[in-house]
Each structure stands twice: as structure tokens, then as C-alpha cells.
Amino acid sequence: MTKVGNHGFLAQLGLLAFSLLLMTLVGCEINSNDTKIQYMPDMADGPTVKAQEDYLDPPEFSVPVNGILYPKTVEQSEKLLKNPFPASDKVVAEGKEMYNTFCIPCHGPKGKGNNALGGKYPTPPDLTLPMYKNRADGFYFHRITFGSAIMPGYGHAISPHERWMLIHYMRSLQN
Ligand code: HEC
């Protein structure tokens, strides 16, 4: 029966520590002009954004996961887009809330353009006129999203769902 005494164990530990030290020192001896060994080349070689550099542009025609595709022009919008929500008292009431939040300052409480800006900003047209009543919902959707000649767009502030409800409320002003 062999007996491993305390001394034998310490000697083994010492040897291990010594070889580790030796390996470390040898590691430092590697000529710095040599090509380094890459541990995970994929990570090191991937495209990275350097200081003062921009992120890579997304490929042409790519759309963000939560992006929305809109028709390009107001004419296309008018032809292609249909209001997906049927009108109801609740929908019109929600639309009114939107109108009174975003549109009332310029278009006035009834859409007739009589606002409280005292002519300091170009007075918008009367949206209850037949020429506006005859426009399809898609026309309004495009105008609310992107604005008009000088009117600002509200696509950033009013969700598509809310835009359609707002249009129902505008219809109620036109009738
Ligand atoms: C900062 C003032 C302002 C606000 C706020 C505003 N509008 Fe306008 N809007 C105008 C002006 C001015 C015009 C007329 C000039 C133009 O077409 O740019 C106009 C025109 C329009 C037209 C007619 C566009 C055309 O092609 O004839 C529609 C429809 C319209 N606005 C809807 C809205 C709706 C809906 C809102 C609320 C989401 C709104 N506007 C908010 C100022 C505003």
C-alpha cells in the first residue's frame, strides 16, 4: 500500500505552480511581430462600427420589422387606402379627441378654418366644402400622415388607427 504523505502533495502542488509560471513566461516570449492566434476569428473579423463612423446603411428596399409601407403620393393613397374601421359613436368620439388635440389650433372647432391664430399663420381652407367632402378617406390619411404644402405631418404623433378614427370625425363635421 503506498501512502501519499503531506510532503508528496506539497511537492506536486509546487511543481504545478512552477510549470504554470514557466508557461506564462514562455507565453510572453512570443515575438510581437508574429501573427497572433485568433481565439474566435468570426467575432474579430466581423464588420464593426469604428469611432467617427456611421452604422452600415440597410440594404435598399428593406423595411424595419415594425415599419409601415405607405403609398407614395396622395393620389395613390386616395385610390388604394380604405378606412378599415366602420364608423360608430365610439369611433367618432375617439376621432374627435384626436381632432381637438392636433387639428383644432389651425382648422378651428368645426373644420372651417376659423382659428384663434388671428391670421399669424396662413388660414387653412374650409374642410367642410364639397371639394373636400368629395375626397376619399385615403386623401385625408395621407395629409394627416405627411402634411401638406405648409401643414405639418402628424404621422409621428397619431397612430394609423387613430388617423382613421379622426377621419370618421371629420366626416361628421362635413355632414
Ligand atoms: C399648424 C397648423 C395646422 C395644423 C395643426 C393642422 N393643419 Fe391641416 N392645414 C393647415 C394649413 C395652413 C392648410 C392649407 C395649406 C396646406 O395645404 O398646406 C391645411 C390643409 C389641410 C387639408 C387640405 C389639404 C389639401 O391638400 O387641400 C387637410 C385635409 C388638413 N389640413 C387636415 C388636417 C388635420 C386632420 C389635422 C389634424 C391632424 C390638421 N390638418 C392639422 C394647417 C394646419
Residues whose N, C-alpha, C, O or C-beta is under 5 A from the ligand:
A	BS01	HEC	F102 C103 C106 P122 T123 P124 P125 R143 I144 S148 A149 I150 M151 Y154
